[in-house]
């Protein structure tokens, strides 16, 4: 199965461990990820905060690059990028005038809608439980996981068109297939404040602290995420949060693809686990995964 691959700015830098684990898991499942040639930043969130035209033109440019590369399905692992791609599709369908403006900006008389965009979680869910189960080499038995979807993967519902917007279950089902236990908690789609990382760090600390506290109180030994921005806040800022709120969490924040890779038999280094600020060694070591 061949899919276009849009790593975006995050998976090319701070979220490189997400990139490593996704590539490993995709290969194990027989997927051929072809990186889009000459891709550019999707514009999240600077573009749509300043220019509606630019916020649509950038995703469309990337879709055009994908189509010219012979790709009709595109995987965008970052929900912020994914949201911009899907928003561009919706905007072009609803506004014929905008489509004409995009054609002028891109100097392209054929603005198409032939490339469908997916988050990797969507693709894995469509594959089915049996396809995932047959690749498992090491069950994640004993691991209690809080599945954190973030605010963009399932919302806004008419744009995302994936899972239940307030109480999604797809990642939970996938993690349980790997052998782990998922906890029931109410913060799985709350915002971590990613878009305010630089402008309102105080708000980011509060929002991220609320998420960490809720996971801890629910009994989670780890949080799994599907967004590099969420991971950066919950992991990279965790010590800062602990100092600000005079508490201790010590909760490792792993990408769901890292959990999949470990269950598929990958070594911790292959999954980039050493890149995490809060080491998961104490959590995954006792169950034979480190």
Buried (B, 14 or more C-beta within 10 A) or exposed (E): EEBBBBBBBBBEEBBBBBBBBBBBBBEBBEBEBBBBEEBEBBBBBEBBEEEBBEBBBBBBBBBBBBBEBEBEBBBBBBBBBBBBBBBBBBBBEEBEEBBEBBBEBBEEEEBEEEBBBBBBBBBBBEBEEEEBEEBBEBBBEBBBBBBBBBBBBBBBEEBBEBBEBEEBBBBBBBBBBBBBBBBEBEBBBBBBBBBBBEEEBEEBBBBBBBBBBBBBEBEBBBBBBBBBBBBBBBBBBBBBBBEEBEEEBBBBBBBBBBBBBBBBBBEBEBBBBEBBBBBBBEBBEEBEBB
